Amino acid sequence: MGELAARAGVSTRQVRFYEAKELITSVRSPNNYRDYDETALGPVQQIRELLNAGLSTDVIRAILPCLNSPRDPIVFEGVTADTIATLQRERDRLTERIDILTRNRNAVTAYLAELRKRAN
């Protein structure tokens, strides 16, 4: 667990939290330590980024299968209109945040350019 946490840039507490929320799984070794295979690194990083973006663990759990192979046709049993509406709201909220971040990045870039001009 410590190795996975270090490689993913998260704490071991976060890895335990992700597993408790059924976002990742581990196998118990004979000494009862959690053992994660090499493929756990990508999902842990994605989960961290999605949580940082404000998605709930329930939404993340719903979309995790799509993150592994988004081009494959995916059919989920039990998807409701509420699930679709929630995902659409989350997508729209993320788009708004991306737009704001892009504007802020562009403003900082312009400010840096002006500072560099005046520094010369």
C-alpha positions as protocol buffer text, in pm:
chain_id: "A"
residue {
  index: 1
  type: MET
  ca { x: 0 y: 0 z: 0 }
}
residue {
  index: 2
  type: GLY
  ca { x: 280 y: 240 z: 84 }
}
residue {
  index: 3
  type: GLU
  ca { x: 446 y: 186 z: -252 }
}
residue {
  index: 4
  type: LEU
  ca { x: 121 y: 243 z: -442 }
}
residue {
  index: 5
  type: ALA
  ca { x: 47 y: 556 z: -240 }
}
residue {
  index: 6
  type: ALA
  ca { x: 395 y: 698 z: -301 }
}
residue {
  index: 7
  type: ARG
  ca { x: 386 y: 627 z: -674 }
}
residue {
  index: 8
  type: ALA
  ca { x: 37 y: 776 z: -709 }
}
residue {
  index: 9
  type: GLY
  ca { x: 118 y: 1083 z: -502 }
}
residue {
  index: 10
  type: VAL
  ca { x: -144 y: 1012 z: -235 }
}
residue {
  index: 11
  type: SER
  ca { x: -130 y: 909 z: 128 }
}
residue {
  index: 12
  type: THR
  ca { x: -186 y: 555 z: 249 }
}
residue {
  index: 13
  type: ARG
  ca { x: -494 y: 691 z: 425 }
}
residue {
  index: 14
  type: GLN
  ca { x: -634 y: 796 z: 87 }
}
residue {
  index: 15
  type: VAL
  ca { x: -566 y: 450 z: -58 }
}
residue {
  index: 16
  type: ARG
  ca { x: -754 y: 295 z: 234 }
}
residue {
  index: 17
  type: PHE
  ca { x: -1039 y: 542 z: 180 }
}
residue {
  index: 18
  type: TYR
  ca { x: -1059 y: 455 z: -192 }
}
residue {
  index: 19
  type: GLU
  ca { x: -1076 y: 88 z: -105 }
}
residue {
  index: 20
  type: ALA
  ca { x: -1337 y: 145 z: 167 }
}
residue {
  index: 21
  type: LYS
  ca { x: -1550 y: 329 z: -91 }
}
residue {
  index: 22
  type: GLU
  ca { x: -1505 y: 31 z: -329 }
}
residue {
  index: 23
  type: LEU
  ca { x: -1319 y: 239 z: -588 }
}
residue {
  index: 24
  type: ILE
  ca { x: -1019 y: 4 z: -587 }
}
residue {
  index: 25
  type: THR
  ca { x: -958 y: -347 z: -461 }
}
residue {
  index: 26
  type: SER
  ca { x: -666 y: -533 z: -314 }
}
residue {
  index: 27
  type: VAL
  ca { x: -569 y: -889 z: -242 }
}
residue {
  index: 28
  type: ARG
  ca { x: -455 y: -985 z: 106 }
}
residue {
  index: 29
  type: SER
  ca { x: -112 y: -1145 z: 120 }
}
residue {
  index: 30
  type: PRO
  ca { x: -35 y: -1429 z: 365 }
}
residue {
  index: 31
  type: ASN
  ca { x: 88 y: -1172 z: 620 }
}
residue {
  index: 32
  type: ASN
  ca { x: -251 y: -992 z: 581 }
}
residue {
  index: 33
  type: TYR
  ca { x: -101 y: -690 z: 406 }
}
residue {
  index: 34
  type: ARG
  ca { x: -297 y: -534 z: 122 }
}
residue {
  index: 35
  type: ASP
  ca { x: -140 y: -609 z: -214 }
}
residue {
  index: 36
  type: TYR
  ca { x: -223 y: -404 z: -522 }
}
residue {
  index: 37
  type: ASP
  ca { x: -127 y: -505 z: -872 }
}
residue {
  index: 38
  type: GLU
  ca { x: 47 y: -275 z: -1117 }
}
residue {
  index: 39
  type: THR
  ca { x: -281 y: -172 z: -1279 }
}
residue {
  index: 40
  type: ALA
  ca { x: -401 y: 2 z: -960 }
}
residue {
  index: 41
  type: LEU
  ca { x: -173 y: 303 z: -1013 }
}
residue {
  index: 42
  type: GLY
  ca { x: -374 y: 462 z: -1295 }
}
residue {
  index: 43
  type: PRO
  ca { x: -713 y: 436 z: -1123 }
}
residue {
  index: 44
  type: VAL
  ca { x: -573 y: 576 z: -797 }
}
residue {
  index: 45
  type: GLN
  ca { x: -438 y: 879 z: -985 }
}
residue {
  index: 46
  type: GLN
  ca { x: -768 y: 921 z: -1172 }
}
residue {
  index: 47
  type: ILE
  ca { x: -969 y: 892 z: -850 }
}
residue {
  index: 48
  type: ARG
  ca { x: -752 y: 1157 z: -684 }
}
residue {
  index: 49
  type: GLU
  ca { x: -800 y: 1395 z: -977 }
}
residue {
  index: 50
  type: LEU
  ca { x: -1176 y: 1336 z: -993 }
}
residue {
  index: 51
  type: LEU
  ca { x: -1212 y: 1394 z: -619 }
}
residue {
  index: 52
  type: ASN
  ca { x: -1004 y: 1711 z: -654 }
}
residue {
  index: 53
  type: ALA
  ca { x: -1241 y: 1820 z: -931 }
}
residue {
  index: 54
  type: GLY
  ca { x: -1530 y: 1784 z: -688 }
}
residue {
  index: 55
  type: LEU
  ca { x: -1691 y: 1459 z: -799 }
}
residue {
  index: 56
  type: SER
  ca { x: -1841 y: 1241 z: -529 }
}
residue {
  index: 57
  type: THR
  ca { x: -1722 y: 887 z: -468 }
}
residue {
  index: 58
  type: ASP
  ca { x: -2062 y: 761 z: -586 }
}
residue {
  index: 59
  type: VAL
  ca { x: -2023 y: 937 z: -921 }
}
residue {
  index: 60
  type: ILE
  ca { x: -1663 y: 819 z: -952 }
}
residue {
  index: 61
  type: ARG
  ca { x: -1767 y: 460 z: -881 }
}
residue {
  index: 62
  type: ALA
  ca { x: -2026 y: 488 z: -1158 }
}
residue {
  index: 63
  type: ILE
  ca { x: -1781 y: 617 z: -1419 }
}
residue {
  index: 64
  type: LEU
  ca { x: -1469 y: 416 z: -1329 }
}
residue {
  index: 65
  type: PRO
  ca { x: -1549 y: 137 z: -1578 }
}
residue {
  index: 66
  type: CYS
  ca { x: -1561 y: 402 z: -1853 }
}
residue {
  index: 67
  type: LEU
  ca { x: -1221 y: 540 z: -1759 }
}
residue {
  index: 68
  type: ASN
  ca { x: -1046 y: 211 z: -1832 }
}
residue {
  index: 69
  type: SER
  ca { x: -1182 y: 169 z: -2183 }
}
residue {
  index: 70
  type: PRO
  ca { x: -1394 y: 466 z: -2289 }
}
residue {
  index: 71
  type: ARG
  ca { x: -1413 y: 360 z: -2655 }
}
residue {
  index: 72
  type: ASP
  ca { x: -1566 y: 21 z: -2586 }
}
residue {
  index: 73
  type: PRO
  ca { x: -1943 y: 6 z: -2586 }
}
residue {
  index: 74
  type: ILE
  ca { x: -2047 y: 7 z: -2224 }
}
residue {
  index: 75
  type: VAL
  ca { x: -2383 y: -122 z: -2106 }
}
residue {
  index: 76
  type: PHE
  ca { x: -2473 y: -80 z: -1741 }
}
residue {
  index: 77
  type: GLU
  ca { x: -2760 y: -261 z: -1583 }
}
residue {
  index: 78
  type: GLY
  ca { x: -2974 y: -46 z: -1357 }
}
residue {
  index: 79
  type: VAL
  ca { x: -2876 y: 295 z: -1494 }
}
residue {
  index: 80
  type: THR
  ca { x: -3153 y: 537 z: -1405 }
}
residue {
  index: 81
  type: ALA
  ca { x: -3256 y: 877 z: -1537 }
}
residue {
  index: 82
  type: ASP
  ca { x: -3120 y: 1020 z: -1211 }
}
residue {
  index: 83
  type: THR
  ca { x: -2778 y: 868 z: -1281 }
}
residue {
  index: 84
  type: ILE
  ca { x: -2772 y: 1021 z: -1628 }
}
residue {
  index: 85
  type: ALA
  ca { x: -2887 y: 1360 z: -1496 }
}
residue {
  index: 86
  type: THR
  ca { x: -2620 y: 1352 z: -1223 }
}
residue {
  index: 87
  type: LEU
  ca { x: -2347 y: 1273 z: -1475 }
}
residue {
  index: 88
  type: GLN
  ca { x: -2466 y: 1549 z: -1707 }
}
residue {
  index: 89
  type: ARG
  ca { x: -2459 y: 1801 z: -1419 }
}
residue {
  index: 90
  type: GLU
  ca { x: -2110 y: 1687 z: -1321 }
}
residue {
  index: 91
  type: ARG
  ca { x: -1990 y: 1713 z: -1681 }
}
residue {
  index: 92
  type: ASP
  ca { x: -2135 y: 2064 z: -1713 }
}
residue {
  index: 93
  type: ARG
  ca { x: -1981 y: 2169 z: -1382 }
}
residue {
  index: 94
  type: LEU
  ca { x: -1642 y: 2037 z: -1493 }
}
residue {
  index: 95
  type: THR
  ca { x: -1672 y: 2222 z: -1823 }
}
residue {
  index: 96
  type: GLU
  ca { x: -1742 y: 2545 z: -1635 }
}
residue {
  index: 97
  type: ARG
  ca { x: -1440 y: 2489 z: -1409 }
}
residue {
  index: 98
  type: ILE
  ca { x: -1220 y: 2417 z: -1712 }
}
residue {
  index: 99
  type: ASP
  ca { x: -1336 y: 2741 z: -1875 }
}
residue {
  index: 100
  type: ILE
  ca { x: -1259 y: 2940 z: -1559 }
}
residue {
  index: 101
  type: LEU
  ca { x: -919 y: 2776 z: -1519 }
}
residue {
  index: 102
  type: THR
  ca { x: -838 y: 2842 z: -1885 }
}
residue {
  index: 103
  type: ARG
  ca { x: -926 y: 3211 z: -1847 }
}
residue {
  index: 104
  type: ASN
  ca { x: -714 y: 3233 z: -1531 }
}
residue {
  index: 105
  type: ARG
  ca { x: -421 y: 3059 z: -1697 }
}
residue {
  index: 106
  type: ASN
  ca { x: -443 y: 3295 z: -1993 }
}
residue {
  index: 107
  type: ALA
  ca { x: -452 y: 3598 z: -1762 }
}
residue {
  index: 108
  type: VAL
  ca { x: -144 y: 3476 z: -1573 }
}
residue {
  index: 109
  type: THR
  ca { x: 35 y: 3409 z: -1903 }
}
residue {
  index: 110
  type: ALA
  ca { x: -42 y: 3762 z: -2026 }
}
residue {
  index: 111
  type: TYR
  ca { x: 72 y: 3909 z: -1696 }
}
residue {
  index: 112
  type: LEU
  ca { x: 398 y: 3713 z: -1709 }
}
residue {
  index: 113
  type: ALA
  ca { x: 459 y: 3830 z: -2066 }
}
residue {
  index: 114
  type: GLU
  ca { x: 410 y: 4191 z: -1957 }
}
residue {
  index: 115
  type: LEU
  ca { x: 641 y: 4145 z: -1658 }
}
residue {
  index: 116
  type: ARG
  ca { x: 911 y: 3996 z: -1882 }
}
residue {
  index: 117
  type: LYS
  ca { x: 884 y: 4287 z: -2126 }
}
residue {
  index: 118
  type: ARG
  ca { x: 922 y: 4542 z: -1847 }
}
residue {
  index: 119
  type: ALA
  ca { x: 1208 y: 4350 z: -1686 }
}
residue {
  index: 120
  type: ASN
  ca { x: 1423 y: 4382 z: -2000 }
}
